[in-house]
Amino acid sequence: MANHADSLADIGRGGFALLDRFYGGGASVRAPKKPYNVPQQHAPIPSNKNVIDSKKAAEKYKGVVIVEYYKKKSAGWHF
């Protein structure tokens, strides 16, 4: 009589065989390994002289700039 672990292994093999047959199993496809410690080369970012900040954009397009200022928390005594 086979022990419990052997019968569970047989059930598992049978189950995976059914899955392979149903879904067309074969060799598992794994992602290629990434090379480590390889210096990355990035393309230089072209500078754009036409970039404006939010204040100038609000002036140009007749918009509104909303700025929130928060009260600083003091590190002293609180009464």
N, CA, C and O atoms as CSV, one atom per row, in Angstrom:
chain,resi,resn,atom,element,x,y,z
A,1,MET,N,N,0.834,-1.170,0.000
A,1,MET,CA,C,0.000,0.000,0.000
A,1,MET,C,C,0.888,1.246,0.000
A,1,MET,O,O,1.842,1.348,0.772
A,2,ALA,N,N,0.554,2.188,-0.881
A,2,ALA,CA,C,1.353,3.407,-0.992
A,2,ALA,C,C,1.035,4.334,0.175
A,2,ALA,O,O,-0.087,4.379,0.679
A,3,ASN,N,N,2.054,5.065,0.579
A,3,ASN,CA,C,1.799,5.979,1.688
A,3,ASN,C,C,1.070,7.232,1.189
A,3,ASN,O,O,0.889,7.419,-0.014
A,4,HIS,N,N,0.668,8.061,2.107
A,4,HIS,CA,C,-0.162,9.227,1.822
A,4,HIS,C,C,0.546,10.226,0.901
A,4,HIS,O,O,-0.079,10.764,-0.013
A,5,ALA,N,N,1.844,10.482,1.128
A,5,ALA,CA,C,2.591,11.448,0.323
A,5,ALA,C,C,2.694,10.981,-1.125
A,5,ALA,O,O,2.578,11.795,-2.042
A,6,ASP,N,N,2.909,9.686,-1.347
A,6,ASP,CA,C,3.002,9.174,-2.716
A,6,ASP,C,C,1.675,9.314,-3.439
A,6,ASP,O,O,1.652,9.659,-4.621
A,7,SER,N,N,0.580,9.057,-2.761
A,7,SER,CA,C,-0.724,9.169,-3.411
A,7,SER,C,C,-1.051,10.623,-3.728
A,7,SER,O,O,-1.656,10.905,-4.762
A,8,LEU,N,N,-0.661,11.553,-2.852
A,8,LEU,CA,C,-0.874,12.973,-3.145
A,8,LEU,C,C,-0.038,13.414,-4.342
A,8,LEU,O,O,-0.497,14.200,-5.170
A,9,ALA,N,N,1.198,12.905,-4.430
A,9,ALA,CA,C,2.046,13.246,-5.568
A,9,ALA,C,C,1.446,12.707,-6.855
A,9,ALA,O,O,1.485,13.391,-7.878
A,10,ASP,N,N,0.890,11.496,-6.836
A,10,ASP,CA,C,0.246,10.928,-8.024
A,10,ASP,C,C,-0.972,11.748,-8.427
A,10,ASP,O,O,-1.190,11.984,-9.616
A,11,ILE,N,N,-1.768,12.186,-7.458
A,11,ILE,CA,C,-2.935,13.016,-7.747
A,11,ILE,C,C,-2.503,14.334,-8.374
A,11,ILE,O,O,-3.127,14.806,-9.324
A,12,GLY,N,N,-1.442,14.926,-7.849
A,12,GLY,CA,C,-0.938,16.190,-8.396
A,12,GLY,C,C,-0.439,16.040,-9.814
A,12,GLY,O,O,-0.729,16.877,-10.670
A,13,ARG,N,N,0.323,14.962,-10.077
A,13,ARG,CA,C,0.816,14.733,-11.433
A,13,ARG,C,C,-0.342,14.534,-12.401
A,13,ARG,O,O,-0.319,15.050,-13.518
A,14,GLY,N,N,-1.343,13.794,-11.978
A,14,GLY,CA,C,-2.501,13.569,-12.831
A,14,GLY,C,C,-3.263,14.858,-13.113
A,14,GLY,O,O,-3.712,15.092,-14.235
A,15,GLY,N,N,-3.401,15.679,-12.101
A,15,GLY,CA,C,-4.091,16.956,-12.274
A,15,GLY,C,C,-3.357,17.876,-13.229
A,15,GLY,O,O,-3.971,18.506,-14.090
A,16,PHE,N,N,-2.040,17.955,-13.076
A,16,PHE,CA,C,-1.271,18.807,-13.975
A,16,PHE,C,C,-1.239,18.236,-15.394
A,16,PHE,O,O,-1.195,18.998,-16.360
A,17,ALA,N,N,-1.261,16.922,-15.534
A,17,ALA,CA,C,-1.331,16.320,-16.861
A,17,ALA,C,C,-2.651,16.693,-17.542
A,17,ALA,O,O,-2.670,16.964,-18.742
A,18,LEU,N,N,-3.754,16.708,-16.784
A,18,LEU,CA,C,-5.039,17.126,-17.351
A,18,LEU,C,C,-5.017,18.596,-17.763
A,18,LEU,O,O,-5.535,18.963,-18.817
A,19,LEU,N,N,-4.416,19.424,-16.925
A,19,LEU,CA,C,-4.309,20.839,-17.276
A,19,LEU,C,C,-3.468,21.046,-18.525
A,19,LEU,O,O,-3.821,21.849,-19.390
A,20,ASP,N,N,-2.354,20.324,-18.623
A,20,ASP,CA,C,-1.506,20.435,-19.808
A,20,ASP,C,C,-2.257,19.993,-21.056
A,20,ASP,O,O,-2.131,20.607,-22.116
A,21,ARG,N,N,-3.030,18.938,-20.930
A,21,ARG,CA,C,-3.775,18.446,-22.078
A,21,ARG,C,C,-4.867,19.439,-22.479
A,21,ARG,O,O,-5.094,19.665,-23.667
A,22,PHE,N,N,-5.529,20.019,-21.513
A,22,PHE,CA,C,-6.629,20.939,-21.785
A,22,PHE,C,C,-6.132,22.271,-22.330
A,22,PHE,O,O,-6.682,22.791,-23.301
A,23,TYR,N,N,-5.088,22.829,-21.706
A,23,TYR,CA,C,-4.592,24.151,-22.093
A,23,TYR,C,C,-3.382,24.093,-23.019
A,23,TYR,O,O,-2.782,25.128,-23.309
A,24,GLY,N,N,-3.018,22.912,-23.483
A,24,GLY,CA,C,-1.880,22.819,-24.393
A,24,GLY,C,C,-0.574,23.143,-23.707
A,24,GLY,O,O,0.215,23.942,-24.211
A,25,GLY,N,N,-0.344,22.542,-22.581
A,25,GLY,CA,C,0.861,22.830,-21.810
A,25,GLY,C,C,2.115,22.379,-22.528
A,25,GLY,O,O,2.064,21.594,-23.475
A,26,GLY,N,N,3.173,22.859,-22.089
A,26,GLY,CA,C,4.471,22.532,-22.648
A,26,GLY,C,C,5.521,23.120,-21.742
A,26,GLY,O,O,5.359,23.198,-20.525
A,27,ALA,N,N,6.596,23.528,-22.367
A,27,ALA,CA,C,7.669,24.152,-21.598
A,27,ALA,C,C,7.175,25.496,-21.071
A,27,ALA,O,O,6.554,26.266,-21.803
A,28,SER,N,N,7.446,25.766,-19.834
A,28,SER,CA,C,7.022,27.038,-19.258
A,28,SER,C,C,7.881,28.159,-19.828
A,28,SER,O,O,9.084,27.997,-20.034
A,29,VAL,N,N,7.255,29.276,-20.076
A,29,VAL,CA,C,7.959,30.422,-20.634
A,29,VAL,C,C,8.306,31.351,-19.484
A,29,VAL,O,O,7.422,31.853,-18.790
A,30,ARG,N,N,9.552,31.569,-19.295
A,30,ARG,CA,C,10.010,32.469,-18.245
A,30,ARG,C,C,10.575,33.730,-18.873
A,30,ARG,O,O,11.058,33.720,-20.006
A,31,ALA,N,N,10.506,34.789,-18.132
A,31,ALA,CA,C,11.067,36.048,-18.596
A,31,ALA,C,C,12.588,35.921,-18.621
A,31,ALA,O,O,13.174,35.276,-17.752
A,32,PRO,N,N,13.219,36.532,-19.608
A,32,PRO,CA,C,14.687,36.458,-19.644
A,32,PRO,C,C,15.288,37.170,-18.443
A,32,PRO,O,O,14.742,38.163,-17.962
A,33,LYS,N,N,16.388,36.671,-17.974
A,33,LYS,CA,C,17.051,37.277,-16.822
A,33,LYS,C,C,17.644,38.617,-17.227
A,33,LYS,O,O,18.189,38.777,-18.320
A,34,LYS,N,N,17.524,39.567,-16.322
A,34,LYS,CA,C,18.065,40.885,-16.584
A,34,LYS,C,C,19.527,40.910,-16.154
A,34,LYS,O,O,19.869,40.415,-15.081
A,35,PRO,N,N,20.385,41.482,-16.986
A,35,PRO,CA,C,21.784,41.593,-16.562
A,35,PRO,C,C,21.909,42.659,-15.471
A,35,PRO,O,O,21.354,43.752,-15.589
A,36,TYR,N,N,22.624,42.334,-14.442
A,36,TYR,CA,C,22.809,43.263,-13.345
A,36,TYR,C,C,24.134,43.984,-13.495
A,36,TYR,O,O,25.056,43.508,-14.158
A,37,ASN,N,N,24.204,45.137,-12.868
A,37,ASN,CA,C,25.410,45.963,-12.859
A,37,ASN,C,C,25.846,46.346,-14.260
A,37,ASN,O,O,27.042,46.400,-14.543
A,38,VAL,N,N,24.894,46.612,-15.136
A,38,VAL,CA,C,25.201,47.065,-16.476
A,38,VAL,C,C,24.847,48.539,-16.541
A,38,VAL,O,O,23.719,48.915,-16.222
A,39,PRO,N,N,25.788,49.381,-16.947
A,39,PRO,CA,C,25.468,50.804,-16.988
A,39,PRO,C,C,24.373,51.078,-18.010
A,39,PRO,O,O,24.398,50.559,-19.126
A,40,GLN,N,N,23.408,51.907,-17.604
A,40,GLN,CA,C,22.294,52.249,-18.479
A,40,GLN,C,C,22.657,53.478,-19.296
A,40,GLN,O,O,23.257,54.423,-18.783
A,41,GLN,N,N,22.295,53.460,-20.555
A,41,GLN,CA,C,22.535,54.604,-21.416
A,41,GLN,C,C,21.187,55.251,-21.729
A,41,GLN,O,O,20.278,54.601,-22.246
A,42,HIS,N,N,21.073,56.524,-21.410
A,42,HIS,CA,C,19.840,57.246,-21.643
A,42,HIS,C,C,20.072,58.301,-22.709
A,42,HIS,O,O,21.137,58.914,-22.776
A,43,ALA,N,N,19.072,58.500,-23.531
A,43,ALA,CA,C,19.167,59.540,-24.547
A,43,ALA,C,C,19.069,60.898,-23.866
A,43,ALA,O,O,18.303,61.060,-22.916
A,44,PRO,N,N,19.833,61.872,-24.341
A,44,PRO,CA,C,19.752,63.197,-23.725
A,44,PRO,C,C,18.374,63.818,-23.982
A,44,PRO,O,O,17.787,63.649,-25.051
A,45,ILE,N,N,17.883,64.531,-22.986
A,45,ILE,CA,C,16.591,65.177,-23.090
A,45,ILE,C,C,16.800,66.536,-23.753
A,45,ILE,O,O,17.573,67.357,-23.258
A,46,PRO,N,N,16.116,66.775,-24.865
A,46,PRO,CA,C,16.307,68.067,-25.525
A,46,PRO,C,C,15.704,69.191,-24.682
A,46,PRO,O,O,14.620,69.041,-24.119
A,47,SER,N,N,16.399,70.292,-24.603
A,47,SER,CA,C,15.899,71.417,-23.817
A,47,SER,C,C,14.906,72.200,-24.662
A,47,SER,O,O,15.119,72.430,-25.852
A,48,ASN,N,N,13.828,72.599,-24.025
A,48,ASN,CA,C,12.786,73.345,-24.708
A,48,ASN,C,C,12.761,74.751,-24.124
A,48,ASN,O,O,12.496,74.928,-22.935
A,49,LYS,N,N,13.030,75.726,-24.937
A,49,LYS,CA,C,13.093,77.119,-24.470
A,49,LYS,C,C,11.706,77.707,-24.247
A,49,LYS,O,O,11.588,78.769,-23.637
A,50,ASN,N,N,10.650,77.045,-24.726
A,50,ASN,CA,C,9.302,77.586,-24.636
A,50,ASN,C,C,8.558,77.129,-23.385
A,50,ASN,O,O,7.337,77.276,-23.318
A,51,VAL,N,N,9.241,76.591,-22.413
A,51,VAL,CA,C,8.591,76.126,-21.194
A,51,VAL,C,C,8.310,77.313,-20.293
A,51,VAL,O,O,9.182,78.153,-20.070
A,52,ILE,N,N,7.068,77.383,-19.766
A,52,ILE,CA,C,6.705,78.462,-18.854
A,52,ILE,C,C,6.207,77.852,-17.552
A,52,ILE,O,O,5.767,76.703,-17.511
A,53,ASP,N,N,6.288,78.648,-16.488
A,53,ASP,CA,C,5.823,78.150,-15.201
A,53,ASP,C,C,4.326,78.424,-15.042
A,53,ASP,O,O,3.700,79.008,-15.927
A,54,SER,N,N,3.755,78.002,-13.910
A,54,SER,CA,C,2.308,78.085,-13.713
A,54,SER,C,C,1.822,79.531,-13.616
A,54,SER,O,O,0.715,79.835,-14.059
A,55,LYS,N,N,2.619,80.413,-13.053
A,55,LYS,CA,C,2.204,81.815,-12.943
A,55,LYS,C,C,2.114,82.466,-14.322
A,55,LYS,O,O,1.153,83.178,-14.614
A,56,LYS,N,N,3.111,82.222,-15.167
A,56,LYS,CA,C,3.097,82.794,-16.513
A,56,LYS,C,C,1.988,82.175,-17.357
A,56,LYS,O,O,1.394,82.858,-18.191
A,57,ALA,N,N,1.702,80.890,-17.150
A,57,ALA,CA,C,0.610,80.246,-17.887
A,57,ALA,C,C,-0.727,80.838,-17.481
A,57,ALA,O,O,-1.597,81.029,-18.331
A,58,ALA,N,N,-0.912,81.132,-16.194
A,58,ALA,CA,C,-2.156,81.738,-15.736
A,58,ALA,C,C,-2.325,83.134,-16.325
A,58,ALA,O,O,-3.434,83.515,-16.701
A,59,GLU,N,N,-1.243,83.898,-16.410
A,59,GLU,CA,C,-1.320,85.223,-17.020
A,59,GLU,C,C,-1.643,85.124,-18.503
A,59,GLU,O,O,-2.483,85.868,-19.009
A,60,LYS,N,N,-0.990,84.222,-19.192
A,60,LYS,CA,C,-1.153,84.105,-20.642
A,60,LYS,C,C,-2.558,83.635,-21.019
A,60,LYS,O,O,-3.151,84.153,-21.966
A,61,TYR,N,N,-3.092,82.657,-20.285
A,61,TYR,CA,C,-4.384,82.082,-20.628
A,61,TYR,C,C,-5.507,82.595,-19.742
A,61,TYR,O,O,-6.582,81.999,-19.688
A,62,LYS,N,N,-5.258,83.709,-19.042
A,62,LYS,CA,C,-6.244,84.361,-18.177
A,62,LYS,C,C,-6.832,83.390,-17.153
A,62,LYS,O,O,-8.047,83.301,-16.976
A,63,GLY,N,N,-5.936,82.670,-16.489
A,63,GLY,CA,C,-6.348,81.715,-15.471
A,63,GLY,C,C,-6.082,82.234,-14.077
A,63,GLY,O,O,-5.800,83.416,-13.879
A,64,VAL,N,N,-6.174,81.341,-13.120
A,64,VAL,CA,C,-5.988,81.685,-11.718
A,64,VAL,C,C,-4.942,80.758,-11.133
A,64,VAL,O,O,-4.916,79.565,-11.438
A,65,VAL,N,N,-4.077,81.309,-10.289
A,65,VAL,CA,C,-3.096,80.507,-9.569
A,65,VAL,C,C,-3.528,80.458,-8.117
A,65,VAL,O,O,-3.708,81.501,-7.487
A,66,ILE,N,N,-3.694,79.275,-7.586
A,66,ILE,CA,C,-4.088,79.106,-6.186
A,66,ILE,C,C,-2.879,78.598,-5.409
A,66,ILE,O,O,-2.310,77.553,-5.727
A,67,VAL,N,N,-2.502,79.350,-4.394
A,67,VAL,CA,C,-1.348,78.985,-3.571
A,67,VAL,C,C,-1.825,78.877,-2.138
A,67,VAL,O,O,-2.475,79.789,-1.629
A,68,GLU,N,N,-1.513,77.787,-1.491
A,68,GLU,CA,C,-1.889,77.595,-0.100
A,68,GLU,C,C,-0.639,77.681,0.766
A,68,GLU,O,O,0.338,76.964,0.548
A,69,TYR,N,N,-0.690,78.557,1.736
A,69,TYR,CA,C,0.407,78.693,2.679
A,69,TYR,C,C,-0.042,78.120,4.015
A,69,TYR,O,O,-1.114,78.464,4.513
A,70,TYR,N,N,0.755,77.271,4.580
A,70,TYR,CA,C,0.424,76.652,5.854
A,70,TYR,C,C,1.222,77.314,6.961
A,70,TYR,O,O,2.374,77.704,6.772
A,71,LYS,N,N,0.589,77.434,8.118
A,71,LYS,CA,C,1.258,77.998,9.274
A,71,LYS,C,C,2.311,77.001,9.739
A,71,LYS,O,O,2.029,75.818,9.927
A,72,LYS,N,N,3.510,77.494,9.917
A,72,LYS,CA,C,4.608,76.631,10.364
A,72,LYS,C,C,4.376,76.233,11.811
A,72,LYS,O,O,3.916,77.038,12.621
A,73,LYS,N,N,4.691,75.006,12.125
A,73,LYS,CA,C,4.592,74.537,13.500
A,73,LYS,C,C,5.877,74.940,14.241
A,73,LYS,O,O,6.987,74.650,13.796
A,74,SER,N,N,5.697,75.604,15.361
A,74,SER,CA,C,6.880,76.005,16.110
A,74,SER,C,C,7.351,74.846,16.980
A,74,SER,O,O,6.563,74.002,17.407
A,75,ALA,N,N,8.639,74.832,17.226
A,75,ALA,CA,C,9.212,73.756,18.020
A,75,ALA,C,C,9.229,74.105,19.497
A,75,ALA,O,O,9.725,73.326,20.311
A,76,GLY,N,N,8.684,75.287,19.860
A,76,GLY,CA,C,8.730,75.728,21.257
A,76,GLY,C,C,7.607,75.137,22.086
A,76,GLY,O,O,6.985,74.140,21.722
A,77,TRP,N,N,7.370,75.797,23.226
A,77,TRP,CA,C,6.348,75.340,24.151
A,77,TRP,C,C,4.969,75.709,23.624
A,77,TRP,O,O,4.779,76.767,23.023
A,78,HIS,N,N,4.017,74.826,23.859
A,78,HIS,CA,C,2.629,75.099,23.478
A,78,HIS,C,C,1.785,75.218,24.724
A,78,HIS,O,O,1.781,74.306,25.550
A,79,PHE,N,N,1.049,76.346,24.888
A,79,PHE,CA,C,0.213,76.557,26.056
A,79,PHE,C,C,-1.227,76.506,25.667
A,79,PHE,O,O,-2.103,76.663,26.518
